[in-house]
Amino acid sequence: MLEAGRIRSVNCGRLSRRSLLQIGGLGALQVTLAELLHSNVASAESAPPAKSVILLWLWGGPSHLESFDPKPAAPLEYRGPYAPIATTNPGLQVCELFPKLAARAHKYSVIRSMNHESNDHGIAGTISLTGSIQGARSLGGINLPGQVLGTHGSVVSKVDGIHARVPRFVTIGKKLYQGPQYITGDEGGSLGPIHDPFRVNYVPGTGVELPDFKLIDGVTADGLSHRQKLLERFDQLTRFMETSAPAQRLDVFYDRAISLLTSPETRGVFDVDKEPVKLRNSYGRHHFGQCCLLARRLIEADVRFVQVNWSSHVEGSEDGGDWGWDMHDRYFQIFQDRHSWQLDQAMSALLDDLDSRGLLQQTVVVAVGEFGRTPKINPKAGRDHWNQCYSAVVAGGGFTPGLVIGSSDSLAEHPLTRPTKPADLFTTVLQQVGITTTRLTSVGLTPLGHAIEELT
């Protein structure tokens, strides 16, 4: 199901160019002509190992001990109630609540030594999503020094340039919250709003909503073609503006907005109802499962970077959130009843689906949160924030599968070998899709981390 919302306009009912430029955050005179040409630069370079990225963003911070780094020999107050199980990768055990992922361990690699400098959700989210702490906002609302950098998908958008048919960067899910406020780092940041993600949202029972496709009251997407004719008449009165470079650049986004809204092919990408019932069921009819299915459809439509937000808020529903991973109490109950099986089902189905279509080899899949949970269980039968050591999963995209990179100590408190930063992980991912140092520097950017050579 496709839903178009509303945009308010003072243009007497007509669909103004200004309204169209609000679609997908397109109100951006900050774009340069050079950005429009970057897509041509890419074609001159050799083909990279991968074409696209799907980031499964596990907002709130899942426990590494109850996922990909169990510690069965640790004391009970550390190891928790679940046993590890063998996988198809002889060098890897995972939590017993992940049987499907255990059966697919030969398709992915695990990094067990992720770490960075903050256990504040907002700051950790900025570090993880941009590779830098600059401009991060804490739970107390304090903004750290520096300008917020663009998130990883925005970097892809910046380097690739503007694409007329589909967005280069799509986020499935709303903006990210910690407490009552948004975090920084999940948008274009220093790259400008033109490189913000194009946002969609899946609502179980309703379908896909396109909050960035907001139209004036009474105007449907199907009616835009007729409205465009009216706008062409209006354009005759403002022809003198078309001689300026800014106006010409605005036309690019105007045409893109019209194309996205009126093309049955493009609009159909967002309709997961077109998928076979059996396949939809394999992903799970829950929010995260259907979002993962939508991510695969977007990759097929040539979107370069898709971020799937597990939730928009770090907290569980009992704390005013939407089932994020931040469970300080009753962790094990909620994890077993909801989070574990949904992640196991959806991620496994995504890997299988991509693989069966020949897309896994050209699509990098990353599953990670902003940090892990405290190795020692707290008095409330939960785990608190732990940024000093946690795990990430990387699959597809030509990366070597079946690896365990880095290790944690006996209590999963600190990296024992191969400490890895979020900037290292995403420097590696971006290089795999052709975002090399050369291409970064061509648009005034530089890598923030060091590539994980073992993966490549």
C-alpha positions in Angstrom: 0.0 0.0 0.0 1.3 3.5 -0.9 0.3 6.5 1.2 0.8 10.1 0.2 0.6 12.6 3.0 0.2 16.4 2.9 2.3 19.4 2.3 0.9 22.9 3.1 1.2 25.4 0.3 0.1 29.1 -0.2 0.0 28.6 -3.9 -3.9 28.7 -4.1 -4.2 24.9 -4.5 -1.6 24.6 -7.2 1.3 22.3 -6.7 4.1 24.8 -6.4 7.7 24.1 -7.3 8.6 25.0 -3.7 6.3 22.2 -2.5 7.9 19.7 -4.8 11.3 20.7 -3.6 10.2 19.7 -0.1 9.8 16.1 -1.3 12.6 14.0 0.0 14.4 17.0 1.5 15.1 18.5 -1.9 15.0 22.1 -0.8 18.7 22.6 -1.4 20.4 25.4 -3.2 23.5 24.0 -1.6 24.0 21.4 -4.3 26.8 22.2 -6.8 27.0 21.5 -10.5 30.0 19.2 -9.8 27.7 17.0 -7.7 25.4 16.5 -10.6 28.3 15.2 -12.7 29.9 12.8 -10.2 27.9 9.9 -11.5 29.8 10.2 -14.8 33.1 10.0 -12.9 32.1 6.6 -11.5 31.7 5.1 -14.9 35.3 5.9 -15.8 36.6 3.8 -12.9 36.9 0.0 -12.8 33.9 -1.8 -11.4 34.0 -2.2 -7.6 33.3 -5.7 -6.0 29.9 -4.5 -4.8 27.1 -2.2 -6.0 25.0 -1.6 -2.9 24.8 -1.6 0.9 22.0 -2.6 3.3 22.6 -1.4 6.8 20.5 -3.2 9.5 20.7 -0.5 12.2 19.9 -2.2 15.5 19.2 1.0 17.4 19.4 0.8 21.2 22.4 -1.6 21.3 22.0 -5.4 21.3 24.0 -7.5 23.6 27.0 -9.2 22.0 26.9 -12.0 24.6 23.3 -12.9 23.6 24.2 -12.8 19.9 27.6 -13.4 18.2 30.0 -13.5 21.1 28.7 -15.9 23.8 30.9 -16.7 26.8 29.8 -20.1 28.1 32.8 -20.4 30.4 32.2 -17.1 32.2 30.5 -16.9 35.6 26.6 -17.0 35.4 26.3 -13.2 36.2 28.1 -12.6 32.9 27.2 -15.5 30.5 23.4 -15.2 31.1 20.8 -17.9 30.7 21.3 -19.0 27.1 23.7 -21.5 25.7 25.8 -21.1 22.6 25.1 -23.4 19.6 27.4 -24.6 16.8 27.1 -23.0 13.3 28.0 -23.9 9.8 31.2 -22.0 10.4 33.4 -24.2 12.7 35.1 -21.2 14.2 31.9 -19.5 15.3 29.2 -20.1 18.0 26.1 -18.0 18.4 23.3 -17.7 20.9 20.9 -20.6 20.9 18.1 -18.2 20.1 19.6 -17.6 16.6 19.1 -21.0 15.0 18.5 -19.7 11.5 21.5 -17.4 11.5 23.6 -20.3 12.9 22.6 -22.3 9.8 23.8 -19.5 7.6 27.1 -18.6 9.3 29.0 -19.6 6.2 27.4 -16.6 4.5 28.7 -13.9 6.8 31.6 -12.8 9.0 31.6 -11.5 12.5 33.7 -8.7 14.0 33.9 -9.3 17.8 36.1 -6.3 18.7 34.1 -3.2 17.9 34.6 -0.3 20.3 34.5 3.5 20.6 34.6 6.3 23.1 31.0 6.8 24.4 28.1 4.9 26.0 25.6 7.7 25.4 23.1 6.6 22.8 23.1 9.9 20.9 26.9 10.3 20.9 27.4 6.6 20.1 24.9 6.8 17.3 26.7 9.8 15.7 30.1 8.0 16.0 28.7 4.9 14.4 26.7 6.5 11.6 29.3 9.1 10.6 32.6 7.7 11.9 33.2 10.8 14.0 32.1 12.3 17.3 31.9 15.8 15.8 28.6 17.6 16.6 27.2 14.6 18.5 24.3 15.4 20.9 24.1 13.8 24.4 21.1 12.6 26.3 21.3 15.9 28.3 21.0 17.9 25.0 24.6 19.0 25.0 26.1 19.3 21.5 29.8 18.4 21.2 32.1 20.7 19.2 32.5 20.5 15.5 30.1 20.2 12.6 28.2 16.9 12.2 29.4 14.9 9.3 27.2 13.2 6.8 26.0 9.7 7.5 27.4 6.8 5.5 24.5 6.8 3.0 24.9 10.5 2.5 28.5 10.0 1.6 27.4 7.6 -1.1 24.9 10.1 -2.3 27.6 12.9 -2.4 30.2 10.8 -4.2 27.7 9.3 -6.7 25.9 12.6 -7.5 22.3 13.2 -8.2 20.4 10.3 -9.8 17.3 11.2 -11.7 15.2 8.0 -11.4 15.7 6.8 -7.8 17.3 8.2 -4.7 20.8 7.0 -4.0 20.2 6.8 -0.2 17.0 5.5 1.4 16.3 5.1 5.1 13.4 2.8 6.1 12.2 4.2 9.3 11.7 7.5 11.1 14.5 9.8 12.5 16.3 8.4 15.4 15.5 9.4 19.0 17.2 9.3 22.3 14.8 10.4 25.1 12.7 13.3 23.8 15.1 14.5 21.1 16.6 13.6 17.8 20.1 12.5 17.6 22.6 14.0 15.1 24.4 12.0 12.4 21.6 10.2 10.6 21.3 12.7 7.8 23.4 14.7 5.3 25.1 16.9 8.0 28.0 18.8 6.6 27.2 17.5 3.1 23.9 19.5 3.0 20.2 18.5 3.1 20.3 17.5 -0.5 22.1 14.3 0.7 19.6 13.6 3.5 18.1 10.1 3.2 14.8 9.7 1.3 12.7 8.3 4.1 10.0 5.7 4.0 8.2 3.9 6.8 6.5 0.5 7.0 3.4 0.3 9.3 2.2 -3.3 9.9 -1.4 -3.6 8.8 -1.2 -0.4 6.7 1.8 -0.8 4.5 4.5 1.5 3.2 4.1 5.2 4.0 6.2 7.8 2.1 6.4 10.7 4.5 8.7 12.6 2.2 6.1 12.4 -0.6 3.8 14.9 0.9 1.3 16.5 -1.4 -1.1 19.3 -1.1 -4.6 18.5 0.1 -6.6 16.9 -2.7 -3.7 16.2 -5.0 -2.9 12.5 -5.6 0.3 11.1 -7.1 -1.8 10.0 -10.1 -3.0 13.5 -10.7 0.5 15.0 -10.8 0.8 14.7 -14.6 -2.1 17.0 -15.1 -0.8 19.4 -12.5 2.6 19.4 -14.3 0.9 20.8 -17.4 -0.4 23.7 -15.3 3.1 24.3 -13.9 4.5 24.4 -17.4 2.2 27.4 -18.1 3.4 29.0 -14.9 7.0 28.4 -16.0 6.4 30.6 -19.1 5.9 33.5 -16.8 9.2 32.9 -15.0 11.4 32.0 -17.9 13.9 34.7 -17.1 14.9 32.7 -14.0 15.9 29.7 -16.1 19.0 31.4 -17.3 20.6 31.3 -13.8 22.6 28.2 -12.7 20.7 27.9 -9.4 17.3 27.8 -11.2 18.6 25.2 -13.6 19.8 23.0 -10.7 16.4 23.4 -9.1 14.9 22.0 -12.3 16.9 18.8 -11.8 15.1 18.2 -8.5 11.8 19.3 -9.8 12.0 16.7 -12.6 13.2 14.1 -10.2 10.3 14.7 -7.8 7.8 14.5 -10.7 9.4 11.3 -12.0 9.4 9.6 -8.6 5.7 10.4 -8.0 4.3 9.7 -11.4 6.3 6.7 -12.6 4.3 3.5 -11.9 7.6 1.6 -12.1 9.3 3.7 -9.4 6.2 3.9 -7.1 5.7 0.2 -7.4 9.1 -0.4 -5.8 7.6 0.5 -2.4 4.7 -1.9 -2.7 5.7 -5.0 -0.8 2.2 -6.4 -1.3 3.4 -7.4 -4.8 5.7 -10.1 -3.2 4.5 -13.7 -2.9 2.8 -14.5 0.4 5.3 -17.3 1.1 8.2 -14.9 0.7 6.7 -12.2 2.9 6.0 -14.8 5.6 9.6 -16.0 5.4 10.7 -12.5 6.4 8.1 -12.3 9.1 5.0 -10.1 9.1 6.4 -7.9 11.8 7.8 -4.4 11.2 11.5 -5.3 10.9 10.9 -8.3 8.6 8.8 -6.3 6.1 11.3 -3.5 6.2 14.1 -5.9 5.3 12.0 -7.2 2.4 11.5 -3.6 1.2 15.2 -3.1 1.4 15.8 -5.9 -1.1 13.2 -4.4 -3.4 15.0 -1.0 -3.2 18.4 -2.7 -4.0 16.8 -4.3 -7.1 15.7 -0.8 -8.1 19.3 0.4 -8.0 19.2 2.3 -4.7 22.8 2.3 -3.6 22.5 2.5 0.2 19.5 1.4 2.2 19.4 1.8 6.0 16.8 -0.2 7.8 16.1 1.2 11.3 15.0 -1.5 13.8 13.2 1.3 15.7 13.2 5.0 15.8 13.6 5.2 19.6 16.1 3.4 21.7 13.6 2.4 24.3 11.0 -0.3 24.6 7.3 0.4 24.3 6.8 0.4 28.1 9.2 3.4 28.2 7.5 5.3 25.5 9.6 3.9 22.7 9.0 1.5 19.8 10.8 -1.6 20.8 14.4 -0.5 20.6 17.2 -2.6 22.0 17.8 -0.5 25.1 16.5 -3.0 27.7 18.0 -2.2 31.2 15.5 -4.4 32.9 13.6 -7.5 31.9 16.2 -7.8 29.1 16.1 -11.6 28.8 12.3 -11.9 28.8 11.9 -9.3 26.0 14.9 -10.5 24.1 13.5 -14.1 24.0 9.9 -13.2 23.4 10.4 -10.6 20.7 13.8 -9.3 19.6 15.8 -12.5 19.1 13.5 -14.4 16.8 12.5 -11.4 14.8 16.2 -10.6 14.0 17.0 -14.2 13.4 14.0 -14.6 11.0 14.3 -11.4 9.1 18.1 -11.3 8.6 18.2 -15.0 7.6 15.4 -14.4 5.0 17.2 -11.3 3.6 20.5 -13.3 3.1 18.6 -16.2 1.5 16.5 -13.9 -0.7 19.5 -11.9 -1.9 21.5 -15.0 -2.5 18.7 -16.8 -4.5 18.5 -13.7 -6.8 22.2 -13.4 -7.4 22.3 -10.1 -5.4 24.2 -11.1 -2.3 27.5 -11.1 -4.1 27.0 -7.5 -5.1 25.2 -6.3 -1.9 27.0 -5.6 1.3 24.8 -6.4 4.4 25.9 -5.0 7.7 24.1 -5.6 11.0 25.2 -3.5 14.0 24.0 -1.2 16.7 25.7 1.8 18.3 27.2 -0.3 21.1 26.7 -3.5 23.0 25.5 -4.3 26.6 27.4 -4.6 29.8 28.9 -8.1 30.2 27.9 -8.2 33.8 24.1 -8.5 34.3 22.7 -5.7 36.5 20.4 -6.2 39.5 17.3 -5.7 37.3 17.9 -8.7 35.2 19.1 -6.5 32.4 22.3 -5.2 30.7 23.3 -1.6 30.5 25.3 0.4 27.9 28.7 -1.0 26.8 30.7 0.8 24.2 34.1 -0.8 25.0 33.5 -4.1 23.2 30.6 -5.3 20.9 30.0 -7.2 17.7 29.0 -6.5 14.1 28.0 -8.8 11.3 29.1 -8.3 7.6 27.9 -10.4 4.7 27.9 -10.3 0.9 29.4 -7.7 -1.4 32.4 -9.8 -2.3 33.6 -9.9 1.3 35.2 -13.1 2.6 32.5 -15.0 4.5 33.0 -17.3 7.5 35.5 -15.2 9.3 35.7 -14.2 13.0 37.6 -11.0 13.1 39.0 -9.9 16.4 38.2 -11.3 19.8 37.1 -10.2 23.2 38.5 -11.2 26.6 37.0 -14.0 28.7 34.2 -11.8 30.0 33.5 -9.9 26.8 34.5 -6.7 28.4 37.3 -5.5 26.1 38.9 -6.4 22.8 41.7 -8.9 23.1 42.8 -8.8 19.5 42.1 -6.6 16.5 40.2 -3.6 18.1 38.0 -2.1 15.4 36.3 1.3 15.2 33.0 2.1 13.5 35.0 4.3 11.1 37.1 1.3 10.2 34.1 -0.8 9.4 32.4 1.7 7.2 35.6 2.8 5.5 35.9 -0.9 4.5 32.2 -1.1 3.4 32.4 2.1 1.3 35.6 1.0 -0.4 33.8 -2.2 -1.4 31.2 -0.3 -3.3 33.8 1.9 -5.0 33.9 4.8 -2.6 37.7 4.9 -2.6 40.0 7.5 -1.2 40.4 9.0 -4.7 36.7 9.4 -5.1 36.3 10.8 -1.6 39.0 13.4 -2.1 37.4 14.4 -5.4 34.5 15.8 -3.4 36.5 17.1 -0.5 36.2 14.1 1.8 38.7 11.8 3.3 38.5 8.3 4.9 38.0 8.4 8.7 39.1 4.9 9.4 41.4 2.1 8.2 40.1 -0.7 6.0 39.7 -4.2 7.5 42.0 -6.0 5.1 40.9 -9.5 6.4 37.5 -9.0 4.9 38.7 -8.3 1.4 
